[in-house]
Amino acid sequence: MSKLTSKVVDIHKRRTSIRLTPAEWRAIDTICEKEKINRKKLFELIETNKDTKLGLTSSIRLFTITYYRNSYINIISPTPAKQIYSPVFEAIQELT
């Protein structure tokens, strides 16, 4: 089992600790790089749109899984060219 790695982040002007495995941190960083968004902004989007019954770390994990699932689905069944496809916002919408 992978060790959890804690990182302290500022979200909406408050500091919080997030514990994820190294693979989860790499997945988040890959999403941020691909979507040209910084980690702080992504975590703020997730925090703002998450289900109130879930914690931030669980919501980040759910977002990551949803993002990659939606990206895969779009590869095997592409969105028509006329529609704008945003895996970040599609995954964010599924958090609530």
N, C-alpha and C positions, 0 to 999 in steps of 0.2 A: 504494500500500500504506500502511496506517495505521501510524504510529509506535507502538512499544510504550512503555507508561508503567509505570515501576517504582514500587511502593509497598511500604514496610516495614510488616509486620504482626506482631503477637504472637499466636502459636498455641501453646497448651499451655505457656505460660511461656517460650517461646523466640522470638527475633526472626528473621524470614525475609523475603526480598524476593520479590515476585511481579510478573512482567511480563506485562501483558495490553494489548490495544489499548483505546482509549477506548470503543469499542462494547461490548467484553466487560465493562469496568468498569461501564458503564451497565446492561447486562443483569443483572449480579450485584446492583447496587443496586436495580433494579426487582424482582427476586426477593425480596430482603430486605424491601423495603417491602410487597410484596403478602403475604408470609408472616409479617410482623411478627417478624423475626429480625434481629439485627445481623450485620454482615459477619464479625466475629471468630468468633461462634458458628457461622455457616454454614461458614467455613473449617475450624474445628475438627471439625465433623461430617464434612466431606469428608476431612480428613486422617486421622481415625480409621477411616473406612470404605473408603478407597481401596485399589486393588490395589497391593501392595507393589512391583510392577514399574514403576509409573508415578510420576512426580514430582508434586508438589502442583499446579503450574501446569497440567500436562496433565490432571490429575484435575478441577481447577476447570473447565476448558474442557469436558471430557466431561460433568460434572455439568450445566453450563449448557445444553448441547445436549440432553441427556436430559430435563431439566426442561421446556424449551419443547416438545420433541416430545411428551412425555406430556401436557402441558397441552392441546396441540392435539388429540391423540387423544381426550382426555376431552371436548372441545368437540363433536367430530363424532360421538362415541359415548359419551354420558354414563354415568357409574357409577350404578347403581341408588341411589335415595335412602337406602336402609337402610344402605349401605356408606359408610364414611368414606373420603374421597379426600384424600390428601396428596401433592401432586406433589414436595415436597421429599424426603420419606422414600422415595417410590417411586424417585426419581432416585438417592438415596443407595444404595439397595439394588442398583441396577444398576452401581455402581462396582466391585463386587467380582466 
